[in-house]
Amino acid sequence: MDPKQLLKEHIAKTAKLSDNEFDDFFDCFTTKSYKKGSYIITAGERIDCEYFVLSGCIKTFYVNDNQKMFVLQFAMPSCWASDYSALYSGTRATISIGCITDTELLCLSHKARENACKRFHEVEHFFRARMTNEYVASQKRLLSTMNNDVKYRYEELITLFPELYNMVPKRLIAAYLGVSRETLYRLNNS
């Protein structure tokens, strides 16, 4: 699908921009392509963009001092990703974003976003609604982690995002669920 049309349909679910307003907003973005295995953000660097996935799949992840990876998010087309803490505070990134597949993104700088929000009330409404929805989803995931066993969380993930099963390596699904690959293997075979 055309990048402009994909973003327009995504925004239209929440906000109503005129064609001219949307065109002005779309001009704030730049398009970037990445190959499978590439990094978009590396922990420790300064960042100034958030990303809208046009095609492909990326992972947002954290690696602790013991070199254990924790996957925070899988982002597929029409999803947004960044290290929002670093983006909003101006600090260095604590998480990384890497490409699971070849990926095409729209990049929006923090400055361009803020300017667009000042110019267009509907853009500000869109971002507020999006962040609220993402916060609610994050809270639900945290509660599910605290209250449900791994088998339930795995089935919930595959039910919500069936395309992940064939797209994402099982070690990354295990890192998302917070279990070993062996545990995930046992879940697949039970």
Disulfide bonds with the S-S distance in Angstrom:
none
